[in-house]
Amino acid sequence: DAGVIQSPRHEVTEMGQEVTLRCKPISGHNSLFWYRQTMMRGLELLIYFNNNVPIDDSGMPEDRFSAKMPNASFSTLKIQPSEPRDSAVYFCASRRELNQETQYFGPGTRLLVL
Amino acid sequence: SQQGEEDPQALSIQEGENATMNCSYKTSINNLQWYRQNSGRGLVHLILIRSNEREKHSGRLRVTLDTSKKSSSLLITASRAADTASYFCATDNDYKLSFGAGTTVTVRA
């Protein structure tokens, strides 16, 4: 199993640009989570999906952030327009079922907004 | 928002020694999990302890849970250089994981 796949691994962009982060969960996993990690705030849950449906997006910081899961094998997290304070490592994680406890994390996307 | 808080923030030990870190949390939980993060990498699940369990072992790891004190501890015995990483506790309630700030462990050769 390839594990959770995220792309790109690194992204450097300028303030105001649109950023799209991608995630492919582990095959057969029905739940997908997006997290953001910063030194100041630690690991924060942004949004999670179950069976491709967003269940809780209360962690999404602003309307500039949006996430989609068009099918069971792909999700995107978009930031438009990006700001320097969005600089962080963004992790995607998947879980077999919503109530199956172990989450499997991807390697993360390190985002730097200049 | 962070639910768990780890203590200490950082720990430096000699190879072969034991490492102990603690986690406190605020609300009721279904279970508590510990994850490891190596520098620049994603998180790896280590062990899970349910709210009705008091102690659990996995290899060199020992986890305790005291729901009355809302606290947990992770013990790594006979540490190795490869154990150098950040360790996070995460409380699981209503299917969401809430992570603490982590304990950074450095194992000196």
Boltz contact constraints between the chains, C-beta under 6 A:
constraints:
  - contact:
      token1: [A, 42]
      token2: [B, 2]
      max_distance: 6.0
  - contact:
      token1: [A, 42]
      token2: [B, 101]
      max_distance: 6.0
  - contact:
      token1: [A, 43]
      token2: [B, 99]
      max_distance: 6.0
  - contact:
      token1: [A, 45]
      token2: [B, 96]
      max_distance: 6.0
  - contact:
      token1: [A, 91]
      token2: [B, 42]
      max_distance: 6.0
  - contact:
      token1: [A, 98]
      token2: [B, 95]
      max_distance: 6.0
  - contact:
      token1: [A, 101]
      token2: [B, 31]
      max_distance: 6.0
  - contact:
      token1: [A, 101]
      token2: [B, 48]
      max_distance: 6.0
  - contact:
      token1: [A, 102]
      token2: [B, 45]
      max_distance: 6.0
  - contact:
      token1: [A, 105]
      token2: [B, 42]
      max_distance: 6.0
  - contact:
      token1: [A, 105]
      token2: [B, 43]
      max_distance: 6.0
  - contact:
      token1: [A, 106]
      token2: [B, 42]
      max_distance: 6.0
  - contact:
      token1: [A, 107]
      token2: [B, 42]
      max_distance: 6.0
  - contact:
      token1: [A, 108]
      token2: [B, 42]
      max_distance: 6.0
